Amino acid sequence: MENHMNGKSILVAYGTRYGSARYTATEIAAYLKNKGYNTNLVDLRSERAPSLPGNFDLVIAGSSIAMFSWVGKVKSFLRKCRRASVPTAVFITCGTAIEDEANARSRFLDRVINRIGLNPELTLVTGPVIDFRPGKGLPTGLKNRMALYRRLEFLTRKITLYFYIS
């Protein structure tokens, strides 16, 4: 295990409807932990969000996009992060990103973070990773998972660079 940042604490918080944001958040947290970061994973829909997001060196918050909208608790949590002036990274999982990542970024990520008044250090837009077999709702799929891992490596490099610069 590489140890990039001794003692750097990262909260990975998410809200999901069908599991894609949970899958992405879990992968992000595990990947960063494997790289030597102290990570905490929180489902904003089922757990109480930390009352002081400023207790972390970085907060990574993500939402699934379903029916053209974010999970409301994620937006509320991002407002808390803005008020606490905590460094924040934001990700979304969105079906539109499969065919047109720029459109998904503009429509669903940039528009919302601008309304919140947040200026995140890093952003990530990824498509859903979904198992389409009957009765399954869990994210899977080797092709999409490999694309996600490439993005996670890029995200980790950006996080490491962020900590070195700040």
Backbone as a printed PyTorch tensor [residue, N CA C, xyz], in Angstrom:
tensor([[[  0.8440,  -1.1850,   0.0000],
         [  0.0000,   0.0000,   0.0000],
         [  0.8820,   1.2370,   0.0000]],

        [[  0.5880,   2.1740,  -0.8980],
         [  1.2850,   3.4450,  -0.9240],
         [  0.7010,   4.3260,   0.1710]],

        [[  1.5370,   5.1460,   0.7810],
         [  1.0280,   6.0630,   1.7920],
         [  1.3570,   7.4780,   1.3610]],

        [[  0.4170,   8.0980,   0.6460],
         [  0.6180,   9.4430,   0.1200],
         [  0.5100,  10.5030,   1.1970]],

        [[ -0.4660,  10.3940,   2.0340],
         [ -0.8110,  11.4910,   2.9270],
         [ -1.0590,  10.9800,   4.3370]],

        [[ -0.0290,  10.9280,   5.1420],
         [ -0.2090,  10.5060,   6.5360],
         [ -1.2000,  11.4150,   7.2350]],

        [[ -2.2510,  10.8130,   7.7610],
         [ -3.1930,  11.5610,   8.5680],
         [ -4.2340,  12.3660,   7.8170]],

        [[ -4.2050,  12.4260,   6.5110],
         [ -5.2130,  13.1860,   5.7740],
         [ -6.5260,  12.4140,   5.8260]],

        [[ -7.5630,  13.1010,   6.2420],
         [ -8.8640,  12.4760,   6.4360],
         [ -9.8340,  12.9240,   5.3420]],

        [[-10.4230,  11.9470,   4.6550],
         [-11.3440,  12.2220,   3.5580],
         [-12.6880,  11.5700,   3.8570]],

        [[-13.7390,  12.3640,   3.7990],
         [-15.1010,  11.8480,   3.9180],
         [-15.6510,  11.6390,   2.5160]],

        [[-16.1530,  10.4480,   2.2530],
         [-16.8320,  10.1580,   0.9900],
         [-18.3050,   9.9640,   1.3440]],

        [[-19.1330,  10.9160,   0.9330],
         [-20.5600,  10.8990,   1.2540],
         [-21.3530,  10.8040,  -0.0440]],

        [[-22.4620,  10.1050,  -0.0140],
         [-23.2330,   9.9080,  -1.2410],
         [-24.7130,   9.7730,  -0.9470]],

        [[-25.4930,   9.9840,  -1.9900],
         [-26.9170,   9.6960,  -1.9750],
         [-27.2340,   8.9730,  -3.2700]],

        [[-28.0270,   7.9220,  -3.1760],
         [-28.3070,   7.1070,  -4.3600],
         [-29.7470,   6.6230,  -4.3410]],

        [[-30.2640,   6.3490,  -5.5050],
         [-31.6080,   5.7750,  -5.6030],
         [-31.5440,   4.3020,  -5.9880]],

        [[-30.6790,   3.9700,  -6.9310],
         [-30.6320,   2.6050,  -7.4560],
         [-29.2840,   1.9260,  -7.2460]],

        [[-28.3330,   2.5890,  -6.6010],
         [-27.0810,   1.9370,  -6.2460],
         [-25.8330,   2.4090,  -6.9660]],

        [[-25.9600,   3.1430,  -8.0590],
         [-24.7660,   3.5440,  -8.8030],
         [-23.8760,   4.5010,  -8.0160]],

        [[-24.4550,   5.4690,  -7.3340],
         [-23.6370,   6.3970,  -6.5430],
         [-23.0130,   5.6660,  -5.3530]],

        [[-23.7340,   4.7200,  -4.7660],
         [-23.1630,   3.9290,  -3.6670],
         [-21.9620,   3.1360,  -4.1670]],

        [[-22.1370,   2.5000,  -5.3080],
         [-21.0420,   1.7280,  -5.8900],
         [-19.8330,   2.6250,  -6.1610]],

        [[-20.0650,   3.7730,  -6.7810],
         [-18.9730,   4.6900,  -7.1010],
         [-18.3080,   5.2020,  -5.8360]],

        [[-19.0950,   5.6080,  -4.8410],
         [-18.5510,   6.1120,  -3.5720],
         [-17.7470,   5.0310,  -2.8560]],

        [[-18.2560,   3.8090,  -2.8450],
         [-17.5580,   2.7000,  -2.1980],
         [-16.2230,   2.4450,  -2.8850]],

        [[-16.2380,   2.4720,  -4.2060],
         [-14.9960,   2.2690,  -4.9560],
         [-14.0080,   3.4140,  -4.7040]],

        [[-14.5010,   4.6450,  -4.6750],
         [-13.6300,   5.7960,  -4.4000],
         [-13.0050,   5.6470,  -3.0130]],

        [[-13.8250,   5.3580,  -1.9990],
         [-13.3210,   5.2320,  -0.6270],
         [-12.2990,   4.1020,  -0.5130]],

        [[-12.5990,   2.9510,  -1.1030],
         [-11.6680,   1.8160,  -1.0350],
         [-10.3660,   2.1280,  -1.7670]],

        [[-10.4760,   2.7540,  -2.9090],
         [ -9.3070,   3.0870,  -3.7060],
         [ -8.4170,   4.0700,  -2.9470]],

        [[ -9.0130,   5.0980,  -2.3650],
         [ -8.2320,   6.0840,  -1.6180],
         [ -7.6210,   5.4750,  -0.3550]],

        [[ -8.3690,   4.6140,   0.3080],
         [ -7.8390,   3.9360,   1.4900],
         [ -6.6240,   3.0920,   1.1030]],

        [[ -6.7230,   2.4010,  -0.0180],
         [ -5.6160,   1.5910,  -0.5110],
         [ -4.3930,   2.4510,  -0.8470]],

        [[ -4.6230,   3.7140,  -1.1810],
         [ -3.5300,   4.6330,  -1.5000],
         [ -2.9800,   5.3250,  -0.2570]],

        [[ -3.5300,   5.0160,   0.9080],
         [ -2.9800,   5.5300,   2.1500],
         [ -3.7520,   6.6590,   2.8070]],

        [[ -4.9100,   6.9900,   2.2870],
         [ -5.7240,   8.0430,   2.8970],
         [ -6.6350,   7.4520,   3.9580]],

        [[ -6.9460,   8.2280,   4.9940],
         [ -7.9080,   7.8460,   6.0110],
         [ -9.2860,   8.2240,   5.4750]],

        [[-10.1100,   7.2460,   5.1490],
         [-11.4060,   7.5320,   4.5270],
         [-12.5630,   7.0730,   5.4010]],

        [[-13.6450,   7.8240,   5.3080],
         [-14.9120,   7.4810,   5.9570],
         [-15.9860,   7.5260,   4.8810]],

        [[-16.8570,   6.5320,   4.8670],
         [-17.9210,   6.4220,   3.8730],
         [-19.2690,   6.6020,   4.5600]],

        [[-20.1090,   7.5200,   4.0270],
         [-21.4060,   7.8110,   4.6440],
         [-22.4890,   7.8650,   3.5710]],

        [[-23.5730,   7.1240,   3.8050],
         [-24.7640,   7.2010,   2.9580],
         [-25.6410,   8.3160,   3.5330]],

        [[-25.7630,   9.4010,   2.8140],
         [-26.4960,  10.5650,   3.3150],
         [-27.9970,  10.3280,   3.4240]],

        [[-28.5040,   9.3130,   2.7510],
         [-29.9420,   9.0260,   2.8300],
         [-30.2970,   8.1620,   4.0320]],

        [[-29.3470,   7.3890,   4.5400],
         [-29.7070,   6.4810,   5.6270],
         [-28.9630,   6.7740,   6.9250]],

        [[-27.9690,   7.6090,   6.8580],
         [-27.2200,   7.9430,   8.0580],
         [-27.2350,   9.4450,   8.2430]],

        [[-26.9930,   9.8450,   9.4570],
         [-26.8740,  11.2710,   9.7190],
         [-25.5370,  11.7620,   9.2170]],

        [[-25.5660,  12.7880,   8.4360],
         [-24.3260,  13.3720,   7.9390],
         [-23.5640,  13.9970,   9.0990]],

        [[-22.2500,  13.9690,   9.0280],
         [-21.4770,  14.6150,  10.0870],
         [-21.9120,  16.0700,  10.2470]],

        [[-22.0900,  16.4950,  11.4930],
         [-22.5570,  17.8570,  11.7190],
         [-21.4850,  18.8800,  11.3810]],

        [[-20.2370,  18.4720,  11.4140],
         [-19.1400,  19.3850,  11.1140],
         [-18.2950,  18.8350,   9.9720]],

        [[-18.7010,  19.0720,   8.7280],
         [-17.8980,  18.5460,   7.6180],
         [-16.4940,  19.1360,   7.6090]],

        [[-16.2780,  20.2440,   8.3320],
         [-14.9670,  20.8660,   8.4070],
         [-13.9460,  20.0500,   9.1660]],

        [[-14.3620,  18.9490,   9.8060],
         [-13.4250,  18.0860,  10.5180],
         [-12.6100,  17.2130,   9.5790]],

        [[-12.8570,  17.3110,   8.2800],
         [-12.1520,  16.5100,   7.2930],
         [-11.2600,  17.4040,   6.4400]],

        [[-10.1790,  16.8310,   5.9410],
         [ -9.2890,  17.5790,   5.0540],
         [ -9.9190,  17.7610,   3.6740]],

        [[-10.7800,  16.8230,   3.2970],
         [-11.4760,  16.8840,   2.0210],
         [-12.7730,  16.1020,   2.1450]],

        [[-13.8380,  16.6330,   1.5750],
         [-15.1040,  15.9150,   1.4870],
         [-15.3620,  15.6290,   0.0120]],

        [[-15.6420,  14.3700,  -0.2930],
         [-16.0600,  13.9820,  -1.6370],
         [-17.5250,  13.6020,  -1.5190]],

        [[-18.3910,  14.3380,  -2.2060],
         [-19.8320,  14.0780,  -2.1150],
         [-20.3640,  13.7560,  -3.4990]],

        [[-21.2260,  12.7550,  -3.5640],
         [-21.7540,  12.3550,  -4.8610],
         [-23.2170,  12.0120,  -4.8200]],

        [[-23.8380,  12.1580,  -5.9740],
         [-25.2550,  11.8780,  -6.1110],
         [-25.5030,  11.1150,  -7.4010]],

        [[-26.4790,  10.2420,  -7.3430],
         [-26.9850,   9.6850,  -8.5920],
         [-27.9320,  10.7250,  -9.1870]],

        [[-28.0900,  10.6700, -10.4710],
         [-29.0480,  11.5300, -11.1580],
         [-30.1410,  10.6090, -11.6910]],

        [[-31.3580,  10.8200, -11.2330],
         [-32.4980,  10.0330, -11.6990],
         [-33.6440,  10.9980, -11.9590]],

        [[-34.2990,  10.8060, -13.0610],
         [-35.3980,  11.6920, -13.4530],
         [-34.9290,  13.1540, -13.4450]],

        [[-33.7020,  13.3570, -13.9280],
         [-33.1110,  14.6870, -14.0950],
         [-32.8370,  15.4190, -12.7900]],

        [[-32.7640,  14.6970, -11.6640],
         [-32.5430,  15.4140, -10.4090],
         [-31.5760,  14.6790,  -9.4890]],

        [[-30.9600,  15.4600,  -8.6210],
         [-30.0430,  14.9690,  -7.6030],
         [-30.8340,  14.3900,  -6.4270]],

        [[-30.1460,  13.6350,  -5.5890],
         [-30.6880,  13.2400,  -4.2950],
         [-30.6240,  14.4900,  -3.4200]],

        [[-31.7520,  14.9170,  -2.8910],
         [-31.8430,  16.1760,  -2.1480],
         [-30.8830,  16.2900,  -0.9750]],

        [[-30.6640,  15.2000,  -0.2470],
         [-29.7850,  15.2550,   0.9220],
         [-28.3370,  15.5460,   0.5320]],

        [[-27.9590,  15.2040,  -0.6760],
         [-26.5950,  15.5050,  -1.1220],
         [-26.4530,  17.0050,  -1.3340]],

        [[-27.4510,  17.6110,  -1.9670],
         [-27.3940,  19.0700,  -2.1570],
         [-27.3680,  19.7920,  -0.8120]],

        [[-28.1730,  19.3420,   0.1300],
         [-28.1750,  19.9500,   1.4710],
         [-26.8080,  19.8130,   2.1260]],

        [[-26.2130,  18.6450,   1.9920],
         [-24.8990,  18.4190,   2.5850],
         [-23.8450,  19.3040,   1.9260]],

        [[-23.9280,  19.4800,   0.6090],
         [-22.9710,  20.3530,  -0.0780],
         [-23.1130,  21.8000,   0.3930]],

        [[-24.3190,  22.2250,   0.7140],
         [-24.5060,  23.5700,   1.2780],
         [-23.7880,  23.6880,   2.6360]],

        [[-23.8780,  22.6230,   3.4490],
         [-23.1570,  22.6050,   4.7300],
         [-21.6520,  22.7240,   4.4910]],

        [[-21.1680,  22.0010,   3.4990],
         [-19.7360,  22.0470,   3.1820],
         [-19.3250,  23.4560,   2.7600]],

        [[-20.1680,  24.0860,   1.9710],
         [-19.8680,  25.4540,   1.5370],
         [-19.8070,  26.3960,   2.7350]],

        [[-20.7860,  26.2880,   3.6270],
         [-20.8100,  27.1590,   4.8030],
         [-19.6200,  26.9120,   5.7250]],

        [[-19.1490,  25.6560,   5.7910],
         [-18.0060,  25.3110,   6.6440],
         [-16.6710,  25.5790,   5.9440]],

        [[-16.7340,  25.9900,   4.6760],
         [-15.5230,  26.2560,   3.8830],
         [-14.5730,  25.0610,   3.8500]],

        [[-15.1480,  23.8740,   3.7670],
         [-14.3330,  22.6640,   3.6910],
         [-14.0050,  22.3780,   2.2220]],

        [[-12.7690,  22.0080,   1.9180],
         [-12.4390,  21.6150,   0.5440],
         [-13.3350,  20.4470,   0.1160]],

        [[-13.9070,  20.5730,  -1.0620],
         [-14.9180,  19.6220,  -1.5130],
         [-14.6510,  19.1620,  -2.9330]],

        [[-14.8970,  17.8840,  -3.1660],
         [-14.9180,  17.3100,  -4.5070],
         [-16.3290,  16.7650,  -4.7080]],

        [[-16.8090,  16.7870,  -5.9420],
         [-18.1790,  16.3690,  -6.2210],
         [-18.1860,  15.3930,  -7.3860]],

        [[-19.0020,  14.3290,  -7.2510],
         [-19.1960,  13.4210,  -8.3840],
         [-20.6790,  13.1640,  -8.5830]],

        [[-21.0150,  12.8400,  -9.8210],
         [-22.3670,  12.3800, -10.1340],
         [-22.2720,  11.1110, -10.9630]],

        [[-23.2830,  10.2500, -10.8140],
         [-23.4580,   9.1150, -11.7040],
         [-24.7250,   9.3980, -12.4960]],

        [[-24.6080,   9.3090, -13.8070],
         [-25.6910,   9.7870, -14.6510],
         [-25.7240,   9.0050, -15.9600]],

        [[-26.8950,   8.5220, -16.3370],
         [-27.0260,   7.7890, -17.5920],
         [-26.6180,   8.5980, -18.8070]],

        [[-26.8690,   9.8930, -18.7720],
         [-26.4980,  10.7670, -19.8840],
         [-25.0030,  10.7280, -20.1380]],

        [[-24.2030,  10.5080, -19.1010],
         [-22.7420,  10.5170, -19.2280],
         [-22.2230,   9.3750, -20.0940]],

        [[-23.0130,   8.3360, -20.2660],
         [-22.5750,   7.2180, -21.1050],
         [-22.3590,   7.6890, -22.5330]],

        [[-23.2560,   8.5140, -23.0390],
         [-23.1720,   8.9720, -24.4230],
         [-22.6000,  10.3720, -24.5680]],

        [[-22.7820,  11.2240, -23.5570],
         [-22.3850,  12.6210, -23.6990],
         [-21.9690,  13.1870, -22.3300]],

        [[-20.7190,  12.9280, -21.9550],
         [-20.2430,  13.3490, -20.6440],
         [-20.2690,  14.8690, -20.4920]],

        [[-19.9440,  15.5960, -21.5520],
         [-19.9360,  17.0650, -21.4780],
         [-21.3430,  17.5980, -21.1810]],

        [[-22.3430,  17.0210, -21.8140],
         [-23.7270,  17.4200, -21.5640],
         [-24.1260,  17.1040, -20.1210]],

        [[-23.7700,  15.9150, -19.6430],
         [-24.0900,  15.5340, -18.2620],
         [-23.4100,  16.4870, -17.2800]],

        [[-22.1600,  16.8290, -17.5520],
         [-21.4250,  17.7490, -16.6760],
         [-22.1120,  19.1120, -16.6370]],

        [[-22.4460,  19.6330, -17.8050],
         [-23.0620,  20.9580, -17.8910],
         [-24.4550,  20.9850, -17.2620]],

        [[-25.2850,  20.0140, -17.6460],
         [-26.6760,  19.9900, -17.2140],
         [-26.8820,  19.6170, -15.7620]],

        [[-26.1290,  18.6280, -15.3130],
         [-26.4280,  18.0570, -14.0010],
         [-25.3960,  18.3580, -12.9240]],

        [[-24.1680,  18.6190, -13.2880],
         [-23.1600,  18.9080, -12.2690],
         [-22.9330,  20.4120, -12.1370]],

        [[-22.4590,  21.0350, -13.1990],
         [-22.1060,  22.4600, -13.1280],
         [-23.2910,  23.3390, -12.7250]],

        [[-24.4340,  23.0700, -13.2960],
         [-25.6210,  23.8820, -12.9980],
         [-25.9750,  23.8310, -11.5110]],

        [[-25.9130,  22.6460, -10.9240],
         [-26.2880,  22.5020,  -9.5130],
         [-25.2280,  23.0910,  -8.5910]],

        [[-23.9630,  22.8170,  -8.8360],
         [-22.9510,  23.3640,  -7.9300],
         [-22.8910,  24.8930,  -8.0220]],

        [[-23.2260,  25.4390,  -9.2020],
         [-23.3010,  26.9030,  -9.3170],
         [-24.4590,  27.4630,  -8.5030]],

        [[-25.5990,  26.7840,  -8.5330],
         [-26.7600,  27.2300,  -7.7290],
         [-26.4570,  27.1730,  -6.2350]],

        [[-25.7160,  26.1580,  -5.8340],
         [-25.3600,  26.0090,  -4.4230],
         [-24.3180,  27.0560,  -4.0320]],

        [[-23.5670,  27.5340,  -5.0110],
         [-22.5040,  28.4960,  -4.7300],
         [-21.2100,  27.8220,  -4.3160]],

        [[-21.0460,  26.5970,  -4.7560],
         [-19.8800,  25.8000,  -4.3910],
         [-18.8420,  25.8600,  -5.5080]],

        [[-17.5950,  25.9160,  -5.1240],
         [-16.5000,  25.8850,  -6.0830],
         [-15.6220,  24.6880,  -5.7290]],

        [[-16.0040,  23.4860,  -6.1880],
         [-15.2790,  22.2820,  -5.7670],
         [-13.8430,  22.2490,  -6.3000]],

        [[-12.9920,  21.5980,  -5.5210],
         [-11.5950,  21.4240,  -5.9150],
         [-11.5010,  20.4640,  -7.1020]],

        [[-12.3700,  19.4570,  -7.1070],
         [-12.3490,  18.4050,  -8.1180],
         [-13.7790,  17.9900,  -8.4450]],

        [[-13.9910,  17.5260,  -9.6750],
         [-15.3010,  16.9780, -10.0460],
         [-15.0940,  15.7090, -10.8690]],

        [[-16.0940,  14.8480, -10.8280],
         [-16.0770,  13.6010, -11.5810],
         [-17.4850,  13.3210, -12.0730]],

        [[-17.6130,  13.0360, -13.3550],
         [-18.8890,  12.6360, -13.9410],
         [-18.6840,  11.2330, -14.4920]],

        [[-19.5410,  10.3180, -14.0910],
         [-19.4230,   8.9490, -14.5760],
         [-20.8050,   8.3850, -14.8660]],

        [[-20.8460,   7.4590, -15.7660],
         [-22.1010,   6.7900, -16.0790],
         [-22.4340,   5.7660, -15.0060]],

        [[-23.6660,   5.2880, -15.0010],
         [-24.0410,   4.2560, -14.0340],
         [-23.3960,   2.9300, -14.4080]],

        [[-23.2050,   2.1100, -13.4030],
         [-22.6880,   0.7640, -13.6090],
         [-23.7840,  -0.1540, -13.1030]],

        [[-24.5730,  -0.7000, -14.0260],
         [-25.8050,  -1.3870, -13.6220],
         [-25.8430,  -2.8040, -14.1630]],

        [[-26.3100,  -3.7220, -13.3380],
         [-26.5510,  -5.1020, -13.7290],
         [-27.9880,  -5.1700, -14.2370]],

        [[-28.1570,  -5.4520, -15.5150],
         [-29.4860,  -5.4360, -16.1220],
         [-30.2200,  -6.7720, -16.0330]],

        [[-29.6440,  -7.7510, -15.3340],
         [-30.3300,  -9.0390, -15.2200],
         [-31.6140,  -8.8790, -14.4120]],

        [[-32.6570,  -9.6100, -14.7380],
         [-33.9190,  -9.5000, -13.9910],
         [-33.7000,  -9.7460, -12.4990]],

        [[-34.3030,  -8.8970, -11.6900],
         [-34.2160,  -9.0540, -10.2490],
         [-32.9530,  -8.4860,  -9.6360]],

        [[-32.0570,  -7.9690, -10.4620],
         [-30.7990,  -7.4110,  -9.9410],
         [-30.8510,  -5.9010, -10.0240]],

        [[-30.3770,  -5.2460,  -9.0060],
         [-30.3010,  -3.7980,  -9.0380],
         [-28.9170,  -3.3260,  -8.6440]],

        [[-28.0180,  -4.2970,  -8.4730],
         [-26.6870,  -3.9430,  -8.0130],
         [-25.7890,  -3.5520,  -9.1750]],

        [[-24.9960,  -2.5110,  -9.0040],
         [-24.0830,  -2.0980, -10.0580],
         [-23.0140,  -3.1560, -10.3090]],

        [[-22.8040,  -3.4800, -11.5610],
         [-21.7210,  -4.3800, -11.9810],
         [-21.3280,  -3.9840, -13.3860]],

        [[-20.6670,  -4.8620, -14.0750],
         [-20.3310,  -4.6150, -15.4690],
         [-18.8560,  -4.3000, -15.6380]],

        [[-18.1070,  -5.2370, -16.2210],
         [-16.6630,  -5.1030, -16.3230],
         [-16.2360,  -3.8850, -17.1240]],

        [[-16.8660,  -3.6360, -18.2630],
         [-16.4570,  -2.5000, -19.1000],
         [-16.5980,  -1.1800, -18.3470]],

        [[-17.7530,  -0.9530, -17.7210],
         [-17.9680,   0.2800, -16.9700],
         [-17.0850,   0.3500, -15.7320]],

        [[-16.8320,  -0.7960, -15.1040],
         [-15.9760,  -0.8190, -13.9200],
         [-14.5440,  -0.4330, -14.2920]],

        [[-14.0520,  -0.9040, -15.4340],
         [-12.7040,  -0.5460, -15.8660],
         [-12.6140,   0.9480, -16.1620]],

        [[-13.6350,   1.5100, -16.7730],
         [-13.6530,   2.9570, -17.0200],
         [-13.6590,   3.7160, -15.6980]],

        [[-14.4010,   3.2180, -14.7250],
         [-14.4370,   3.8550, -13.4160],
         [-13.0610,   3.7930, -12.7580]],

        [[-12.3850,   2.6600, -12.8350],
         [-11.0600,   2.5490, -12.2260],
         [-10.0720,   3.5280, -12.8570]],

        [[-10.1460,   3.7150, -14.1650],
         [ -9.2710,   4.7020, -14.8110],
         [ -9.5740,   6.0970, -14.2590]],

        [[-10.8350,   6.4050, -14.0730],
         [-11.2050,   7.7090, -13.5160],
         [-10.7870,   7.8250, -12.0530]],

        [[-10.8670,   6.7350, -11.2950],
         [-10.4350,   6.7680,  -9.9060],
         [ -8.9380,   7.0380,  -9.7950]],

        [[ -8.1600,   6.4300, -10.6780],
         [ -6.7190,   6.6830, -10.6780],
         [ -6.4590,   8.1580, -10.9610]],

        [[ -7.1780,   8.7200, -11.9190],
         [ -7.0410,  10.1370, -12.2450],
         [ -7.4700,  10.9970, -11.0550]],

        [[ -8.5950,  10.6480, -10.4230],
         [ -9.0880,  11.3930,  -9.2630],
         [ -8.0710,  11.3430,  -8.1240]],

        [[ -7.4930,  10.1710,  -7.8690],
         [ -6.5050,  10.0360,  -6.8020],
         [ -5.2860,  10.9000,  -7.0740]],

        [[ -4.8480,  10.9370,  -8.3040],
         [ -3.7090,  11.8020,  -8.6450],
         [ -4.0540,  13.2670,  -8.3980]],

        [[ -5.2780,  13.6640,  -8.7540],
         [ -5.6950,  15.0470,  -8.5260],
         [ -5.7790,  15.3530,  -7.0310]],

        [[ -6.2760,  14.3940,  -6.2390],
         [ -6.3660,  14.5960,  -4.7960],
         [ -4.9630,  14.7260,  -4.1970]],

        [[ -4.0690,  13.8460,  -4.6040],
         [ -2.6920,  13.9070,  -4.1120],
         [ -2.0580,  15.2410,  -4.4760]],

        [[ -2.2460,  15.6850,  -5.7080],
         [ -1.7160,  16.9700,  -6.1360],
         [ -2.3540,  18.0970,  -5.3230]],

        [[ -3.6520,  18.0090,  -5.0870],
         [ -4.3460,  19.0230,  -4.2900],
         [ -3.7100,  19.1430,  -2.9040]],

        [[ -3.4590,  18.0180,  -2.2430],
         [ -2.8760,  18.0690,  -0.9140],
         [ -1.4420,  18.5960,  -0.9280]],

        [[ -0.6940,  18.2890,  -1.9700],
         [  0.6710,  18.7890,  -2.0550],
         [  0.7120,  20.2960,  -2.2920]],

        [[ -0.2390,  20.8010,  -3.0520],
         [ -0.2570,  22.2330,  -3.3990],
         [ -0.7950,  23.0650,  -2.2540]],

        [[ -1.8270,  22.5620,  -1.5640],
         [ -2.4720,  23.3720,  -0.5200],
         [ -1.6960,  23.3670,   0.7800]]])
